[in-house]
Amino acid sequence: MTATKAPGGLRLVPPPIQLADAPPPDWSHVVRLSDDTGLLEHARNAIVRREHGYCVDDVSRGLLQICREPRPTIQLVGLAERYLAFLTHASGPDGGFRNRFSYERRWEDEPSTGDWWGRALWGLGTAAGRSTVPWIRREALNAFRIGCRTRSPWSRAMAFAGLGAAEVLRADPRATEAADLLADAATVIGLPSGASPDWVWPEPELTYANPALAEVLIDAGDLLGDEPLLRAGLRMLAWLCREQDNEGHLSVVPVGGWRPGVPKHRFDQQPIEAAATADACATAAAVTGDERWDEQLFRAVAWFLGDNDGRKPMYDPLTGGCYDGLTVNGPNVNQGAESTLALVSTLQHARTLATRSATRPSGGLA
């Protein structure tokens, strides 16, 4: 701590957050929320709420994050197998996916193409492209191909599916079904209108998972050899990062969104939005080799560590869980699956960023 002069005496100011302050990814709470069926969705504090059951959204996130681990433990591989089985059970013959599964082991909906369809394809595509287990890669690819039989009219669902297609294409550039899906995702999202330099976005407002829209355009431009798409995605992401800057720290688009001409409200912010920002900036850095994206990625890491509008850490080091949201009164201390996986995802990026920064002559990020 350092002391600064303030009315009424000295005020202690915490030191700036460093990349070295980021802990390694902790899977403890993910394990706590998992059982022999899948990954339970909600928790009260760190205690699982079984009455809310499971959802494909979160199981897909769990599979994706485990398959991003370069050296997963035996325990994590076992969870990946379980999550993959859950997703194949959720898959419909025409490519849609069910989403909600009760703790009594009953599906509560029919296969369709909402966001969970896109997240399922994102998880399956990542497993097909990155899993360290050969049979998981094969089975995930089979399930991914079934999901490719259909399309969604919703931009977020298509963005998530397109990110899964990008993972398949990176592993196998000859995967035509993945290339077609990625191209269709970029088409559904569209390009910024260019009507106003103050609103560089293809939609009239910012809602949720905004970074994923820019990220899938970056992927499509890179993997499909479309330079205008790549430039558009990078431009959108750079603009979004500026919009989400608040006095030098990340302030993500909260529940309720932002609209042009309306003052920004800052709460309730969701961890999944910070994780989506980290994902997109990591992709931009990998595609362009531009180190400036690392600074934006670091801001997403720092958001979880307390460099946010509430000036509060967003995770519990005792449980490994992440708090469900940042409210005007501080963190919502419930630790559900979505938020915890958002933390794990961002700490995976922090680990990679730390390794990359350590090799630079400058000595890395602050």
C-alpha angles and dihedrals in degrees: 000000000000126000124231131184114259135163107285096020142305123345123205114230118197116233117258116274115259129202087242088064091069111102121222117267109284117206096183097106094042087057090047091055094047129086137168091291106044143286118324114227110219141037137188101225098320097328115105117242104218094183090074093056126193137316133200090230093067098035088054090051090050093052091047095051095047091050089054089061109102093206109021119189122242088256092056093047088054090053091048090054090051094048092047091052089051092053094047088051089051094051120105123213093249095052102266124121134220114229115193123060120177125226085247087065099251127130111236099196143030128254113281141145106259123132090291090063089056093045090049090055090046091053094043093046091051091049091048092050104036114019114123089216114083097209091050089053091051097046093044090053091051091052091044090055091053090052090051090067091084141036135217126228090215119096096215093049090050092046092054091046090048091054088055090049089052090056091053092048093051089056095042118016088190093065098117095179090057092047091051092049092049091050091049091050091054090049093052092049094046130189130293110276094230090216092127130020087214093061111047098172137104092229132060093240142020111247123156137328088017096156090059090065092057092041095056091051089051090050093046092048092049101042098036095043094242108145096185090054091049092050091047093051093048091047092050093049093047090051092047091051089054091049091050094050116106113179093325100316134090116269107178126209104273133215106296094036133228128280131193113264094019121103112252118251114208105206144100096038120178126215091225088067093055089047091050089052090051091049094051095045091048089053092048090051092048094047098044103028086223110148091204089080089062090068091057090046090052090053089057090051091047091051089068092046094056107276092121139102092280094046088225131124111248100213141062111234091197095060103023088234128132123226115251098236149345110247132181087263094050133267123352095232097210109114111211130174097258094054095042092051089048088057093047091049093051093046089052087057090046090055091052092044092051091053092048094045093050090064095054122099090230091065098242138279128325 
